[in-house]
Amino acid sequence: MKRFSLYSAFVLLCSLTLTSCDLIEGIFKAGMGVGIFIVIAILAVIIFIISRFRK
């Protein structure tokens, strides 16, 4: 229940301080950052696997 009230307070704070465009922009920026991180991680794993098979 405490988590729900904390979440509710956060949503209320965001809705009062941010306009809808700012909120959506923040969500997409976070999503883009996570997406870039995942792509870099996948490329690193592929390079690691290829380097293991060459030796």
C-alpha distance matrix in Angstrom:
0.0 3.8 5.4 5.1 6.4 8.7 9.8 10.5 12.4 14.3 15.4 16.5 18.4 20.0 21.0 22.6 24.4 25.4 27.7 27.0 29.8 28.6 25.1 26.9 29.3 26.7 25.1 28.6 29.6 26.8 27.6 31.3 30.7 28.8 31.5 34.3 32.7 32.5 36.1 37.4 35.7 37.3 40.6 40.5 39.9 42.7 45.1 44.2 44.9 48.2 49.3 48.8 50.9 53.7 54.5
3.8 0.0 3.8 5.4 5.2 6.2 8.6 9.8 10.6 12.4 14.3 15.3 16.5 18.4 19.9 21.2 22.5 23.9 26.5 26.2 28.9 27.2 23.9 26.0 28.1 25.2 24.0 27.6 28.2 25.3 26.7 30.2 29.2 27.6 30.6 33.1 31.4 31.6 35.3 36.2 34.7 36.6 39.8 39.4 39.1 42.1 44.1 43.2 44.3 47.5 48.4 48.0 50.4 53.0 53.6
5.4 3.8 0.0 3.8 5.5 5.1 6.0 8.5 9.8 10.5 12.2 14.1 15.2 16.4 18.2 19.9 21.0 21.8 24.3 23.8 26.2 24.6 21.2 22.9 25.0 22.1 20.6 24.2 24.8 21.8 23.0 26.5 25.7 23.9 26.9 29.4 27.8 28.0 31.6 32.6 31.1 32.9 36.1 35.9 35.6 38.5 40.7 39.9 40.9 44.1 45.1 44.7 47.0 49.7 50.4
5.1 5.4 3.8 0.0 3.8 5.4 5.0 6.0 8.5 9.8 10.4 12.1 14.1 15.2 16.3 18.2 19.9 20.6 22.7 22.0 24.7 23.5 20.0 21.8 24.3 21.7 20.2 23.8 24.9 22.2 23.2 26.8 26.5 24.9 27.5 30.3 29.1 29.1 32.6 34.0 32.7 34.3 37.5 37.6 37.3 40.0 42.3 41.8 42.7 45.7 47.0 46.8 48.9 51.5 52.5
6.4 5.2 5.5 3.8 0.0 3.8 5.4 4.9 6.1 8.5 9.8 10.4 12.1 14.1 15.2 16.4 18.2 19.5 21.9 21.8 24.7 23.3 20.1 22.4 24.7 22.2 21.2 25.0 25.8 23.4 24.9 28.4 27.9 26.7 29.6 32.1 31.0 31.4 34.8 36.0 34.9 36.8 39.8 39.9 39.8 42.6 44.7 44.2 45.4 48.3 49.4 49.4 51.6 54.1 55.1
8.7 6.2 5.1 5.4 3.8 0.0 3.8 5.4 5.1 6.2 8.7 9.9 10.5 12.3 14.2 15.4 16.5 17.8 20.5 20.6 23.1 21.2 18.2 20.6 22.5 19.6 19.0 22.7 23.1 20.6 22.4 25.7 25.0 23.9 27.0 29.3 28.1 28.8 32.2 33.2 32.2 34.3 37.2 37.1 37.2 40.1 42.0 41.5 42.9 45.8 46.7 46.8 49.2 51.5 52.4
9.8 8.6 6.0 5.0 5.4 3.8 0.0 3.8 5.4 5.1 6.2 8.6 9.8 10.6 12.2 14.2 15.4 16.0 18.3 17.8 20.4 18.8 15.5 17.5 19.7 17.1 15.9 19.7 20.5 18.1 19.5 23.0 22.6 21.5 24.3 26.9 26.0 26.4 29.7 31.0 30.2 32.0 35.0 35.2 35.3 38.0 40.0 39.8 41.0 43.8 45.0 45.2 47.4 49.7 50.9
10.5 9.8 8.5 6.0 4.9 5.4 3.8 0.0 3.8 5.4 5.2 6.1 8.5 9.9 10.5 12.2 14.2 15.2 17.2 16.9 20.0 18.8 15.6 17.9 20.4 18.3 17.4 21.1 22.3 20.4 21.7 25.2 25.2 24.3 26.9 29.6 29.0 29.4 32.6 34.1 33.4 35.1 38.0 38.5 38.7 41.2 43.3 43.2 44.4 47.1 48.4 48.6 50.7 53.1 54.3
12.4 10.6 9.8 8.5 6.1 5.1 5.4 3.8 0.0 3.8 5.5 5.1 6.1 8.6 9.9 10.6 12.1 13.9 16.5 17.0 19.9 18.2 15.5 18.3 20.4 18.0 17.9 21.7 22.3 20.5 22.5 25.7 25.4 24.9 27.8 30.1 29.4 30.4 33.5 34.6 34.2 36.2 38.9 39.1 39.6 42.3 44.1 44.0 45.5 48.1 49.2 49.6 51.9 54.0 55.2
14.3 12.4 10.5 9.8 8.5 6.2 5.1 5.4 3.8 0.0 3.8 5.4 5.1 6.1 8.5 9.9 10.6 11.6 14.4 14.7 17.2 15.2 12.3 15.2 17.0 14.4 14.3 18.1 18.6 16.8 18.9 22.0 21.6 21.3 24.2 26.4 25.8 26.9 29.9 31.0 30.7 32.8 35.4 35.7 36.4 38.9 40.7 40.8 42.3 44.8 45.9 46.4 48.7 50.8 52.0
15.4 14.3 12.2 10.4 9.8 8.7 6.2 5.2 5.5 3.8 0.0 3.8 5.4 5.1 6.0 8.6 10.0 10.2 12.3 12.0 14.9 13.6 10.5 13.1 15.5 13.6 13.1 16.8 18.0 16.6 18.2 21.4 21.7 21.4 23.9 26.3 26.2 27.0 29.8 31.4 31.2 33.0 35.6 36.3 36.9 39.2 41.1 41.4 42.8 45.2 46.5 47.1 49.2 51.3 52.7
16.5 15.3 14.1 12.1 10.4 9.9 8.6 6.1 5.1 5.4 3.8 0.0 3.8 5.5 5.1 6.2 8.6 10.0 12.1 12.6 15.9 14.7 12.2 15.2 17.6 15.9 16.1 19.7 20.7 19.7 21.5 24.5 24.8 24.9 27.3 29.6 29.6 30.6 33.3 34.8 34.8 36.6 39.1 39.8 40.5 42.8 44.7 45.0 46.4 48.8 50.1 50.8 52.9 54.9 56.3
18.4 16.5 15.2 14.1 12.1 10.5 9.8 8.5 6.1 5.1 5.4 3.8 0.0 3.8 5.5 5.3 6.1 8.2 11.2 12.6 15.2 13.3 11.4 14.9 16.5 14.5 15.4 19.0 19.4 18.5 20.9 23.5 23.5 23.9 26.6 28.5 28.5 29.9 32.5 33.6 33.8 35.9 38.2 38.7 39.7 42.1 43.7 44.1 45.8 48.1 49.1 49.9 52.2 54.1 55.4
20.0 18.4 16.4 15.2 14.1 12.3 10.6 9.9 8.6 6.1 5.1 5.5 3.8 0.0 3.8 5.4 5.3 5.5 8.3 9.3 11.7 9.7 7.6 11.1 12.7 10.9 11.9 15.3 15.9 15.4 17.6 20.1 20.4 21.1 23.5 25.4 25.7 27.1 29.6 30.8 31.3 33.2 35.4 36.1 37.2 39.4 41.0 41.6 43.3 45.4 46.6 47.6 49.7 51.5 53.0
21.0 19.9 18.2 16.3 15.2 14.2 12.2 10.5 9.9 8.5 6.0 5.1 5.5 3.8 0.0 3.8 5.7 5.6 7.0 7.7 11.0 10.2 8.2 11.3 13.6 12.8 13.5 16.6 17.8 17.7 19.5 22.0 22.8 23.4 25.5 27.6 28.3 29.4 31.7 33.2 33.8 35.5 37.7 38.7 39.7 41.7 43.5 44.2 45.7 47.8 49.1 50.2 52.1 53.9 55.6
22.6 21.2 19.9 18.2 16.4 15.4 14.2 12.2 10.6 9.9 8.6 6.2 5.3 5.4 3.8 0.0 3.8 6.0 7.7 9.9 12.8 11.6 10.8 14.2 15.9 15.1 16.4 19.4 20.2 20.3 22.4 24.7 25.2 26.2 28.4 30.2 30.8 32.2 34.5 35.8 36.5 38.4 40.4 41.3 42.5 44.6 46.1 46.9 48.6 50.6 51.8 52.9 55.0 56.7 58.3
24.4 22.5 21.0 19.9 18.2 16.5 15.4 14.2 12.1 10.6 10.0 8.6 6.1 5.3 5.7 3.8 0.0 3.8 6.8 9.7 11.7 9.6 9.4 13.2 14.0 13.0 15.1 17.9 18.0 18.4 20.9 22.8 23.1 24.4 26.7 28.2 28.8 30.6 32.7 33.8 34.7 36.8 38.5 39.3 40.8 42.9 44.2 45.0 46.9 48.8 49.8 51.1 53.3 54.8 56.4
25.4 23.9 21.8 20.6 19.5 17.8 16.0 15.2 13.9 11.6 10.2 10.0 8.2 5.5 5.6 6.0 3.8 0.0 3.7 6.4 7.9 5.9 6.0 9.6 10.4 9.9 12.1 14.6 15.0 15.8 18.0 19.8 20.5 22.0 23.9 25.4 26.4 28.1 30.0 31.2 32.3 34.2 35.9 36.9 38.5 40.3 41.7 42.8 44.6 46.3 47.5 48.9 50.9 52.4 54.1
27.7 26.5 24.3 22.7 21.9 20.5 18.3 17.2 16.5 14.4 12.3 12.1 11.2 8.3 7.0 7.7 6.8 3.7 0.0 3.8 5.5 5.3 6.3 8.8 10.0 10.9 12.6 14.5 15.5 16.9 18.6 20.1 21.5 23.0 24.5 26.1 27.5 29.0 30.6 32.1 33.4 35.0 36.6 38.0 39.5 41.1 42.6 43.9 45.5 47.1 48.5 50.0 51.8 53.2 55.2
27.0 26.2 23.8 22.0 21.8 20.6 17.8 16.9 17.0 14.7 12.0 12.6 12.6 9.3 7.7 9.9 9.7 6.4 3.8 0.0 3.8 5.5 5.1 6.2 8.5 9.9 10.7 12.4 14.2 15.6 16.6 18.3 20.1 21.3 22.4 24.4 26.0 27.1 28.5 30.5 31.7 32.9 34.7 36.3 37.6 39.0 40.7 42.2 43.5 45.1 46.7 48.2 49.8 51.3 53.4
29.8 28.9 26.2 24.7 24.7 23.1 20.4 20.0 19.9 17.2 14.9 15.9 15.2 11.7 11.0 12.8 11.7 7.9 5.5 3.8 0.0 3.8 5.4 5.2 6.0 8.6 9.9 10.6 12.1 14.3 15.2 16.2 18.3 20.0 20.7 22.3 24.3 25.6 26.7 28.5 30.2 31.4 32.8 34.6 36.1 37.3 38.8 40.5 42.0 43.2 44.8 46.6 48.1 49.4 51.6
28.6 27.2 24.6 23.5 23.3 21.2 18.8 18.8 18.2 15.2 13.6 14.7 13.3 9.7 10.2 11.6 9.6 5.9 5.3 5.5 3.8 0.0 3.8 5.5 5.0 6.2 8.7 10.0 10.5 12.4 14.2 15.2 16.5 18.5 19.8 21.1 22.7 24.4 25.7 27.1 28.7 30.3 31.7 33.1 34.8 36.3 37.6 39.1 40.8 42.2 43.5 45.2 47.0 48.3 50.3
25.1 23.9 21.2 20.0 20.1 18.2 15.5 15.6 15.5 12.3 10.5 12.2 11.4 7.6 8.2 10.8 9.4 6.0 6.3 5.1 5.4 3.8 0.0 3.8 5.4 5.2 6.4 8.8 10.0 10.8 12.5 14.3 15.6 16.9 18.4 20.2 21.5 22.8 24.6 26.2 27.3 28.8 30.6 32.0 33.3 35.0 36.6 37.8 39.3 41.0 42.4 43.9 45.7 47.2 49.1
26.9 26.0 22.9 21.8 22.4 20.6 17.5 17.9 18.3 15.2 13.1 15.2 14.9 11.1 11.3 14.2 13.2 9.6 8.8 6.2 5.2 5.5 3.8 0.0 3.8 5.4 5.1 6.2 8.6 10.0 10.5 12.2 14.3 15.4 16.2 18.3 20.0 21.0 22.4 24.4 25.7 26.8 28.5 30.3 31.5 32.8 34.6 36.1 37.4 38.9 40.6 42.1 43.6 45.1 47.3
29.3 28.1 25.0 24.3 24.7 22.5 19.7 20.4 20.4 17.0 15.5 17.6 16.5 12.7 13.6 15.9 14.0 10.4 10.0 8.5 6.0 5.0 5.4 3.8 0.0 3.8 5.5 5.2 6.1 8.6 9.8 10.4 12.3 14.3 15.1 16.4 18.4 19.9 21.0 22.6 24.3 25.7 27.0 28.6 30.3 31.6 33.0 34.6 36.2 37.5 39.0 40.7 42.4 43.6 45.7
26.7 25.2 22.1 21.7 22.2 19.6 17.1 18.3 18.0 14.4 13.6 15.9 14.5 10.9 12.8 15.1 13.0 9.9 10.9 9.9 8.6 6.2 5.2 5.4 3.8 0.0 3.8 5.5 5.1 6.2 8.5 9.9 10.7 12.4 14.1 15.5 16.7 18.5 20.1 21.4 22.7 24.5 26.0 27.2 28.8 30.5 31.9 33.1 34.9 36.5 37.7 39.3 41.2 42.6 44.4
25.1 24.0 20.6 20.2 21.2 19.0 15.9 17.4 17.9 14.3 13.1 16.1 15.4 11.9 13.5 16.4 15.1 12.1 12.6 10.7 9.9 8.7 6.4 5.1 5.5 3.8 0.0 3.8 5.5 5.3 6.1 8.6 10.0 10.7 12.2 14.3 15.5 16.5 18.4 20.2 21.1 22.5 24.5 25.9 27.1 28.7 30.4 31.6 33.0 34.8 36.3 37.6 39.4 41.0 42.9
28.6 27.6 24.2 23.8 25.0 22.7 19.7 21.1 21.7 18.1 16.8 19.7 19.0 15.3 16.6 19.4 17.9 14.6 14.5 12.4 10.6 10.0 8.8 6.2 5.2 5.5 3.8 0.0 3.8 5.4 4.9 6.0 8.5 9.8 10.2 12.1 14.1 15.1 16.2 18.2 19.7 20.8 22.3 24.2 25.6 26.8 28.4 30.0 31.4 32.8 34.4 36.0 37.6 39.0 41.2
29.6 28.2 24.8 24.9 25.8 23.1 20.5 22.3 22.3 18.6 18.0 20.7 19.4 15.9 17.8 20.2 18.0 15.0 15.5 14.2 12.1 10.5 10.0 8.6 6.1 5.1 5.5 3.8 0.0 3.8 5.4 5.1 6.2 8.7 9.8 10.6 12.4 14.3 15.4 16.7 18.4 20.1 21.3 22.7 24.5 25.9 27.2 28.7 30.5 31.8 33.1 34.9 36.7 37.9 39.8
26.8 25.3 21.8 22.2 23.4 20.6 18.1 20.4 20.5 16.8 16.6 19.7 18.5 15.4 17.7 20.3 18.4 15.8 16.9 15.6 14.3 12.4 10.8 10.0 8.6 6.2 5.3 5.4 3.8 0.0 3.8 5.4 5.1 6.2 8.5 10.0 10.7 12.4 14.4 15.6 16.6 18.5 20.2 21.2 22.7 24.6 26.0 27.0 28.8 30.5 31.7 33.2 35.1 36.6 38.4
27.6 26.7 23.0 23.2 24.9 22.4 19.5 21.7 22.5 18.9 18.2 21.5 20.9 17.6 19.5 22.4 20.9 18.0 18.6 16.6 15.2 14.2 12.5 10.5 9.8 8.5 6.1 4.9 5.4 3.8 0.0 3.8 5.4 5.2 6.0 8.6 9.9 10.5 12.3 14.3 15.2 16.4 18.4 19.9 21.1 22.6 24.4 25.6 27.0 28.6 30.2 31.6 33.3 34.9 36.9
31.3 30.2 26.5 26.8 28.4 25.7 23.0 25.2 25.7 22.0 21.4 24.5 23.5 20.1 22.0 24.7 22.8 19.8 20.1 18.3 16.2 15.2 14.3 12.2 10.4 9.9 8.6 6.0 5.1 5.4 3.8 0.0 3.8 5.5 5.0 6.1 8.6 9.9 10.6 12.3 14.2 15.3 16.6 18.4 20.0 21.2 22.6 24.3 25.9 27.1 28.6 30.4 32.0 33.2 35.4
30.7 29.2 25.7 26.5 27.9 25.0 22.6 25.2 25.4 21.6 21.7 24.8 23.5 20.4 22.8 25.2 23.1 20.5 21.5 20.1 18.3 16.5 15.6 14.3 12.3 10.7 10.0 8.5 6.2 5.1 5.4 3.8 0.0 3.8 5.4 5.2 6.2 8.7 10.1 10.8 12.3 14.4 15.6 16.6 18.6 20.2 21.3 22.6 24.6 26.0 27.1 28.8 30.8 32.0 33.8
28.8 27.6 23.9 24.9 26.7 23.9 21.5 24.3 24.9 21.3 21.4 24.9 23.9 21.1 23.4 26.2 24.4 22.0 23.0 21.3 20.0 18.5 16.9 15.4 14.3 12.4 10.7 9.8 8.7 6.2 5.2 5.5 3.8 0.0 3.8 5.5 5.1 6.2 8.7 10.0 10.5 12.3 14.3 15.3 16.5 18.4 20.0 21.0 22.6 24.4 25.7 27.0 28.9 30.6 32.3
31.5 30.6 26.9 27.5 29.6 27.0 24.3 26.9 27.8 24.2 23.9 27.3 26.6 23.5 25.5 28.4 26.7 23.9 24.5 22.4 20.7 19.8 18.4 16.2 15.1 14.1 12.2 10.2 9.8 8.5 6.0 5.0 5.4 3.8 0.0 3.8 5.4 5.1 6.3 8.7 9.8 10.6 12.4 14.3 15.5 16.6 18.5 20.0 21.2 22.7 24.4 25.9 27.4 28.9 31.1
34.3 33.1 29.4 30.3 32.1 29.3 26.9 29.6 30.1 26.4 26.3 29.6 28.5 25.4 27.6 30.2 28.2 25.4 26.1 24.4 22.3 21.1 20.2 18.3 16.4 15.5 14.3 12.1 10.6 10.0 8.6 6.1 5.2 5.5 3.8 0.0 3.8 5.5 5.2 6.2 8.6 10.0 10.7 12.3 14.4 15.5 16.6 18.3 20.1 21.2 22.5 24.5 26.2 27.3 29.3
32.7 31.4 27.8 29.1 31.0 28.1 26.0 29.0 29.4 25.8 26.2 29.6 28.5 25.7 28.3 30.8 28.8 26.4 27.5 26.0 24.3 22.7 21.5 20.0 18.4 16.7 15.5 14.1 12.4 10.7 9.9 8.6 6.2 5.1 5.4 3.8 0.0 3.8 5.5 5.2 6.1 8.7 10.0 10.6 12.4 14.3 15.4 16.4 18.4 20.1 21.1 22.6 24.7 26.0 27.7
32.5 31.6 28.0 29.1 31.4 28.8 26.4 29.4 30.4 26.9 27.0 30.6 29.9 27.1 29.4 32.2 30.6 28.1 29.0 27.1 25.6 24.4 22.8 21.0 19.9 18.5 16.5 15.1 14.3 12.4 10.5 9.9 8.7 6.2 5.1 5.5 3.8 0.0 3.8 5.5 5.0 6.1 8.6 9.8 10.6 12.3 14.2 15.2 16.5 18.4 19.9 21.1 22.9 24.6 26.5
36.1 35.3 31.6 32.6 34.8 32.2 29.7 32.6 33.5 29.9 29.8 33.3 32.5 29.6 31.7 34.5 32.7 30.0 30.6 28.5 26.7 25.7 24.6 22.4 21.0 20.1 18.4 16.2 15.4 14.4 12.3 10.6 10.1 8.7 6.3 5.2 5.5 3.8 0.0 3.8 5.4 5.2 6.2 8.6 10.0 10.6 12.3 14.2 15.4 16.6 18.3 20.1 21.4 22.8 25.1
37.4 36.2 32.6 34.0 36.0 33.2 31.0 34.1 34.6 31.0 31.4 34.8 33.6 30.8 33.2 35.8 33.8 31.2 32.1 30.5 28.5 27.1 26.2 24.4 22.6 21.4 20.2 18.2 16.7 15.6 14.3 12.3 10.8 10.0 8.7 6.2 5.2 5.5 3.8 0.0 3.8 5.5 5.1 6.1 8.7 9.9 10.5 12.2 14.3 15.4 16.4 18.4 20.2 21.2 23.2
35.7 34.7 31.1 32.7 34.9 32.2 30.2 33.4 34.2 30.7 31.2 34.8 33.8 31.3 33.8 36.5 34.7 32.3 33.4 31.7 30.2 28.7 27.3 25.7 24.3 22.7 21.1 19.7 18.4 16.6 15.2 14.2 12.3 10.5 9.8 8.6 6.1 5.0 5.4 3.8 0.0 3.8 5.5 5.1 6.3 8.7 9.9 10.5 12.4 14.3 15.3 16.6 18.7 20.3 21.9
37.3 36.6 32.9 34.3 36.8 34.3 32.0 35.1 36.2 32.8 33.0 36.6 35.9 33.2 35.5 38.4 36.8 34.2 35.0 32.9 31.4 30.3 28.8 26.8 25.7 24.5 22.5 20.8 20.1 18.5 16.4 15.3 14.4 12.3 10.6 10.0 8.7 6.1 5.2 5.5 3.8 0.0 3.8 5.4 5.1 6.2 8.6 9.8 10.6 12.3 14.2 15.4 16.8 18.6 20.7
40.6 39.8 36.1 37.5 39.8 37.2 35.0 38.0 38.9 35.4 35.6 39.1 38.2 35.4 37.7 40.4 38.5 35.9 36.6 34.7 32.8 31.7 30.6 28.5 27.0 26.0 24.5 22.3 21.3 20.2 18.4 16.6 15.6 14.3 12.4 10.7 10.0 8.6 6.2 5.1 5.5 3.8 0.0 3.8 5.5 5.1 6.1 8.5 9.9 10.6 12.2 14.2 15.6 16.7 19.0
40.5 39.4 35.9 37.6 39.9 37.1 35.2 38.5 39.1 35.7 36.3 39.8 38.7 36.1 38.7 41.3 39.3 36.9 38.0 36.3 34.6 33.1 32.0 30.3 28.6 27.2 25.9 24.2 22.7 21.2 19.9 18.4 16.6 15.3 14.3 12.3 10.6 9.8 8.6 6.1 5.1 5.4 3.8 0.0 3.8 5.5 5.2 6.1 8.6 9.9 10.5 12.3 14.5 15.6 17.2
39.9 39.1 35.6 37.3 39.8 37.2 35.3 38.7 39.6 36.4 36.9 40.5 39.7 37.2 39.7 42.5 40.8 38.5 39.5 37.6 36.1 34.8 33.3 31.5 30.3 28.8 27.1 25.6 24.5 22.7 21.1 20.0 18.6 16.5 15.5 14.4 12.4 10.6 10.0 8.7 6.3 5.1 5.5 3.8 0.0 3.8 5.5 5.0 6.1 8.6 9.8 10.6 12.5 14.5 16.1
42.7 42.1 38.5 40.0 42.6 40.1 38.0 41.2 42.3 38.9 39.2 42.8 42.1 39.4 41.7 44.6 42.9 40.3 41.1 39.0 37.3 36.3 35.0 32.8 31.6 30.5 28.7 26.8 25.9 24.6 22.6 21.2 20.2 18.4 16.6 15.5 14.3 12.3 10.6 9.9 8.7 6.2 5.1 5.5 3.8 0.0 3.8 5.4 5.1 6.2 8.6 9.9 10.8 12.5 14.9
45.1 44.1 40.7 42.3 44.7 42.0 40.0 43.3 44.1 40.7 41.1 44.7 43.7 41.0 43.5 46.1 44.2 41.7 42.6 40.7 38.8 37.6 36.6 34.6 33.0 31.9 30.4 28.4 27.2 26.0 24.4 22.6 21.3 20.0 18.5 16.6 15.4 14.2 12.3 10.5 9.9 8.6 6.1 5.2 5.5 3.8 0.0 3.8 5.5 5.1 6.1 8.6 10.1 10.7 12.9
44.2 43.2 39.9 41.8 44.2 41.5 39.8 43.2 44.0 40.8 41.4 45.0 44.1 41.6 44.2 46.9 45.0 42.8 43.9 42.2 40.5 39.1 37.8 36.1 34.6 33.1 31.6 30.0 28.7 27.0 25.6 24.3 22.6 21.0 20.0 18.3 16.4 15.2 14.2 12.2 10.5 9.8 8.5 6.1 5.0 5.4 3.8 0.0 3.8 5.5 5.2 6.3 8.9 10.2 11.4
44.9 44.3 40.9 42.7 45.4 42.9 41.0 44.4 45.5 42.3 42.8 46.4 45.8 43.3 45.7 48.6 46.9 44.6 45.5 43.5 42.0 40.8 39.3 37.4 36.2 34.9 33.0 31.4 30.5 28.8 27.0 25.9 24.6 22.6 21.2 20.1 18.4 16.5 15.4 14.3 12.4 10.6 9.9 8.6 6.1 5.1 5.5 3.8 0.0 3.8 5.5 5.1 6.4 8.9 10.6
48.2 47.5 44.1 45.7 48.3 45.8 43.8 47.1 48.1 44.8 45.2 48.8 48.1 45.4 47.8 50.6 48.8 46.3 47.1 45.1 43.2 42.2 41.0 38.9 37.5 36.5 34.8 32.8 31.8 30.5 28.6 27.1 26.0 24.4 22.7 21.2 20.1 18.4 16.6 15.4 14.3 12.3 10.6 9.9 8.6 6.2 5.1 5.5 3.8 0.0 3.8 5.4 5.3 6.4 9.1
49.3 48.4 45.1 47.0 49.4 46.7 45.0 48.4 49.2 45.9 46.5 50.1 49.1 46.6 49.1 51.8 49.8 47.5 48.5 46.7 44.8 43.5 42.4 40.6 39.0 37.7 36.3 34.4 33.1 31.7 30.2 28.6 27.1 25.7 24.4 22.5 21.1 19.9 18.3 16.4 15.3 14.2 12.2 10.5 9.8 8.6 6.1 5.2 5.5 3.8 0.0 3.8 5.5 5.3 6.8
48.8 48.0 44.7 46.8 49.4 46.8 45.2 48.6 49.6 46.4 47.1 50.8 49.9 47.6 50.2 52.9 51.1 48.9 50.0 48.2 46.6 45.2 43.9 42.1 40.7 39.3 37.6 36.0 34.9 33.2 31.6 30.4 28.8 27.0 25.9 24.5 22.6 21.1 20.1 18.4 16.6 15.4 14.2 12.3 10.6 9.9 8.6 6.3 5.1 5.4 3.8 0.0 3.8 5.6 5.8
50.9 50.4 47.0 48.9 51.6 49.2 47.4 50.7 51.9 48.7 49.2 52.9 52.2 49.7 52.1 55.0 53.3 50.9 51.8 49.8 48.1 47.0 45.7 43.6 42.4 41.2 39.4 37.6 36.7 35.1 33.3 32.0 30.8 28.9 27.4 26.2 24.7 22.9 21.4 20.2 18.7 16.8 15.6 14.5 12.5 10.8 10.1 8.9 6.4 5.3 5.5 3.8 0.0 3.8 5.6
53.7 53.0 49.7 51.5 54.1 51.5 49.7 53.1 54.0 50.8 51.3 54.9 54.1 51.5 53.9 56.7 54.8 52.4 53.2 51.3 49.4 48.3 47.2 45.1 43.6 42.6 41.0 39.0 37.9 36.6 34.9 33.2 32.0 30.6 28.9 27.3 26.0 24.6 22.8 21.2 20.3 18.6 16.7 15.6 14.5 12.5 10.7 10.2 8.9 6.4 5.3 5.6 3.8 0.0 3.8
54.5 53.6 50.4 52.5 55.1 52.4 50.9 54.3 55.2 52.0 52.7 56.3 55.4 53.0 55.6 58.3 56.4 54.1 55.2 53.4 51.6 50.3 49.1 47.3 45.7 44.4 42.9 41.2 39.8 38.4 36.9 35.4 33.8 32.3 31.1 29.3 27.7 26.5 25.1 23.2 21.9 20.7 19.0 17.2 16.1 14.9 12.9 11.4 10.6 9.1 6.8 5.8 5.6 3.8 0.0
